[in-house]
Amino acid sequence: MSKTKQIIAAILAILGIGGGLAYSQLGGSVPGLSANIASSAPAFSVKKDAARMLFATSTNCSARIITTQESAIRLTFGDEMATPTPTSGLSQAASTTVTYDAAIYGCGMMKVIGFDANADTSITVVETR
Protein backbone atom coordinates (compact mmCIF):
# COMPACT_ATOMS: atom_id res chain seq x y z
CA MET A 1 0.00 0.00 0.00
CA SER A 2 1.36 3.39 -0.93
CA LYS A 3 2.17 6.03 1.68
CA THR A 4 -0.74 8.22 0.49
CA LYS A 5 -3.25 5.39 0.82
CA GLN A 6 -1.94 4.61 4.32
CA ILE A 7 -2.37 8.23 5.39
CA ILE A 8 -5.90 8.36 3.94
CA ALA A 9 -6.80 5.08 5.68
CA ALA A 10 -5.45 6.40 9.01
CA ILE A 11 -7.42 9.64 8.67
CA LEU A 12 -10.62 7.75 7.83
CA ALA A 13 -10.10 5.42 10.81
CA ILE A 14 -9.59 8.39 13.18
CA LEU A 15 -12.68 10.13 11.79
CA GLY A 16 -14.70 6.93 12.16
CA ILE A 17 -13.71 6.48 15.80
CA GLY A 18 -14.14 10.17 16.60
CA GLY A 19 -17.50 10.28 14.84
CA GLY A 20 -18.76 7.34 16.89
CA LEU A 21 -17.60 8.96 20.11
CA ALA A 22 -19.22 12.26 19.21
CA TYR A 23 -22.51 10.50 18.47
CA SER A 24 -22.57 8.70 21.80
CA GLN A 25 -21.81 11.94 23.65
CA LEU A 26 -25.03 13.41 22.31
CA GLY A 27 -26.85 10.91 24.50
CA GLY A 28 -28.64 8.88 21.85
CA SER A 29 -28.31 5.18 21.20
CA VAL A 30 -25.84 4.23 18.53
CA PRO A 31 -27.91 2.75 15.66
CA GLY A 32 -27.95 -1.04 15.65
CA LEU A 33 -26.81 -1.46 19.26
CA SER A 34 -29.06 -2.42 22.13
CA ALA A 35 -29.85 -0.24 25.13
CA ASN A 36 -30.29 -1.46 28.69
CA ILE A 37 -33.09 -0.46 31.04
CA ALA A 38 -31.53 1.84 33.61
CA SER A 39 -34.64 2.63 35.63
CA SER A 40 -38.36 2.09 35.49
CA ALA A 41 -41.31 2.83 37.70
CA PRO A 42 -44.67 1.18 38.17
CA ALA A 43 -47.69 3.15 37.04
CA PHE A 44 -48.07 6.32 39.06
CA SER A 45 -50.60 9.09 39.18
CA VAL A 46 -50.24 12.35 37.29
CA LYS A 47 -52.44 15.15 38.57
CA LYS A 48 -54.20 17.65 36.33
CA ASP A 49 -53.35 20.54 38.65
CA ALA A 50 -49.84 19.74 39.94
CA ALA A 51 -46.71 19.21 37.84
CA ARG A 52 -44.40 16.37 38.82
CA MET A 53 -40.77 15.58 38.03
CA LEU A 54 -40.44 12.34 36.06
CA PHE A 55 -36.65 12.21 35.72
CA ALA A 56 -33.81 14.16 37.27
CA THR A 57 -30.89 15.16 35.07
CA SER A 58 -28.96 12.11 33.87
CA THR A 59 -25.58 12.13 32.19
CA ASN A 60 -25.87 9.01 30.09
CA CYS A 61 -29.43 8.10 29.15
CA SER A 62 -30.16 6.97 25.61
CA ALA A 63 -33.95 7.28 25.67
CA ARG A 64 -36.94 7.74 27.94
CA ILE A 65 -40.11 5.80 27.25
CA ILE A 66 -43.47 7.00 28.57
CA THR A 67 -46.78 5.14 28.36
CA THR A 68 -49.98 7.03 29.11
CA GLN A 69 -53.22 5.46 30.26
CA GLU A 70 -56.66 7.09 30.16
CA SER A 71 -55.76 10.78 29.64
CA ALA A 72 -53.21 12.87 27.77
CA ILE A 73 -50.23 14.55 29.45
CA ARG A 74 -47.95 17.55 28.87
CA LEU A 75 -44.16 17.34 29.24
CA THR A 76 -41.21 19.71 29.50
CA PHE A 77 -37.58 18.74 28.95
CA GLY A 78 -34.39 20.14 30.48
CA ASP A 79 -33.47 21.90 33.69
CA GLU A 80 -34.05 25.34 32.21
CA MET A 81 -37.56 24.57 30.92
CA ALA A 82 -40.57 25.97 32.71
CA THR A 83 -42.93 23.71 34.58
CA PRO A 84 -45.60 22.30 32.25
CA THR A 85 -49.17 23.51 32.56
CA PRO A 86 -52.36 22.19 30.95
CA THR A 87 -51.75 24.80 28.22
CA SER A 88 -47.95 24.60 27.77
CA GLY A 89 -45.43 21.84 27.11
CA LEU A 90 -45.26 18.95 24.65
CA SER A 91 -48.47 16.92 24.47
CA GLN A 92 -48.60 13.13 24.53
CA ALA A 93 -51.97 11.59 23.70
CA ALA A 94 -53.84 9.18 25.95
CA SER A 95 -53.21 5.43 25.57
CA THR A 96 -49.88 5.87 23.75
CA THR A 97 -46.28 4.82 24.24
CA VAL A 98 -43.63 7.29 23.04
CA THR A 99 -39.86 6.95 23.03
CA TYR A 100 -38.09 10.26 23.61
CA ASP A 101 -34.60 9.80 22.15
CA ALA A 102 -31.92 11.54 24.19
CA ALA A 103 -30.15 12.72 21.03
CA ILE A 104 -33.21 14.92 20.41
CA TYR A 105 -34.72 15.60 23.84
CA GLY A 106 -31.59 15.31 25.99
CA CYS A 107 -31.12 13.75 29.42
CA GLY A 108 -32.15 16.74 31.47
CA MET A 109 -34.94 17.03 33.97
CA MET A 110 -38.31 15.95 32.65
CA LYS A 111 -41.58 17.18 34.18
CA VAL A 112 -45.19 16.16 33.57
CA ILE A 113 -48.72 17.39 34.27
CA GLY A 114 -52.11 15.96 33.34
CA PHE A 115 -53.57 17.49 30.18
CA ASP A 116 -57.24 16.65 30.66
CA ALA A 117 -58.80 19.28 32.93
CA ASN A 118 -61.43 16.81 34.15
CA ALA A 119 -59.32 13.82 35.22
CA ASP A 120 -56.04 12.67 36.70
CA THR A 121 -54.22 9.89 34.84
CA SER A 122 -51.51 7.32 35.38
CA ILE A 123 -48.34 6.70 33.38
CA THR A 124 -45.39 4.30 33.35
CA VAL A 125 -41.84 5.42 32.62
CA VAL A 126 -38.60 3.71 31.59
CA GLU A 127 -35.12 5.17 31.08
CA THR A 128 -32.59 3.31 28.93
CA ARG A 129 -28.80 3.58 28.72
N, C-alpha and C positions, 0 to 999 in steps of 0.2 A: 504494500500500500504506500502510495506516495506521501510525502510530508504534508502536502496541502490537504489531502483526504483525511489524514490523521488529525490535523488541526480542526477541520470541519466536524469530524465525528466527535472529538472531545468537546467542542462548543455545543453541539446538539445534545450530547449527554448531560452537560452541565445545565443547559436550558430545560431539559426534560425533568431533571431532578428538582431544580429550582421552581419550575412551574408547578410541579406536584406539591411541593411544600407551601407555595403561596396559596394554592387552592385550599389546602387543609387548614390554613390559618384563617381563612374567611369563615370557618365554622361549619361549612356544609359537608355532607358525605361525599367522598370521592366516588364518582360513578363506577358501578360494578362491584363495589365492596360492601360488605354487610355492616350494619350498625348494631350496637348492643343497647339493650334497655338499661338506662342509668337510673331512672326513678319512675315510679308510677304511683297513682293514688286511686283508692276505690272511689266510686261515685260520691260526689259531695255537692252540697246545695250552693247555688248561686242566687243571691237575692236580687230583686229588681230595684232596690233602693239603696244598696250598699256595695260598693266596689270591693273586690278581694284580690289579693296577690296570688297568682297561680304559681309562678316561678320567680325565684330570686335570680340575680345575675349569675351566669355560669360562664366559665372560660372555655369550655370545650364541648358544648352540645353540638349535635349534628342536625337534629330536628326535634320539634315538639308536636305531639299529636293530641288533638282534642276532639272528643266525641260529645255531642250535645244530645239531650233527651227530648223533652216535650216542648221546650221553648227556645227561641233564638238567644244569642248572647252578643255582647260587644267586647272587643279586646283592644288593649293598647300594648305597644312593644317598646322596650328600652327604658332605662332609668330616667331619661329626661322627658319622657312622654307624660302628658297629663293623665289623670285618672279618668277612665271611661265613664260615660254617662249614657242613659238610654238614647241620647241623641248624638253622641260622638264616639268615635272609635271604629274599628273594623268589625263589620257584622259577620256572624256565622249563623247560618240557618238552623232551625230545629231539626233534630233527627239526622245529623250529618257527622261525618268524621273527616277532619281536615288535617293534613300534615303541613306544618309551618317550617319550611327548610331554613336552617340557620344561616345559610349563605345569602338569603333574602331578608329574613326578619331578625337575624342576629340572635344572640344568647343573653340579651339583657332581661331586665325585669319584665314580667308579663302580668297584666292585670285584667280582670274580667268583671262584668256586671250583667245582670239579666236585661234582656232587650224588651221583653213583653211586659208592658206596664201592669198587666192584670195577674201575673203569676210568677212565682219563683221557679227555678228549674234545677236540674242536676246535670253534672258533666263528669267525664273521666278524662284524666290527663296522663300522658307518657312522655318522658324525655329520653332521647337516644343519644349515644355517643359513638 
